């Protein structure tokens, strides 16, 4: 395998939002071996960049907002898709009526109209500044949004998903976490974004392996030659994965990579000294 694609939260990150030491060690080994590495997350681009800069000196291709933004080192954004403004406004108003927390991602900023525990917790774990505005609809009208996110208890989100999907056929609506419901333009996901990177870089994705934990990683798994779900992954993702490894808490992805390198099943492309 020559290309390694990593989801962040719930996969290589521990629940403390730090990269598990075993997974960090594995990624460092992959870098030494000359492998291509991509990070693919529902997080905002600045959040991903800030996190990675704590661990690595080099920069990597990044898929952000679950596939609506693709960023390449030395190039910048090669994909930057916005949610249809009319749909975004209707979603915000729908969530308002149900008193469900909603937030927008505008010009790589986290924007909310209510400064509540959900917003603050998300801001803290993503390590991005919270921007509080009077009216989220007005901000979306002015600037557009890369993604919308609703945050609520799992059963609350599960109860509204069928109606939302029927009401908004032009949006891809899915859970990226038990309590997170994402809204992005239909047709864009981590798999689409990875294929775009592969097209630019002339990669063969049959030589790619992806690691994930949630249903939003299914398109990613379908795009690569080999897929690895962590033990804490959703049942839906485990069903399409080639293998299930230990959980994010136990450094499953890292242990698996190191084992595959050590036993020679995955070759090192560069002879290490």
Helices and strands as residue ranges (DSSP letters): E 3-6, I 8-12, H 21-32, E 36-40, H 45-53, E 61-64, G 65-67, E 69-72, E 76-80, H 85-97, E 101-106, E 109-112, H 117-126, E 130-132, H 136-143, E 148-151, H 154-167, E 171-177, E 180-185, H 190-201, G 205-207, E 208-212, G 215-217, H 218-223, E 226-230, H 235-240, E 243-245, H 252-262
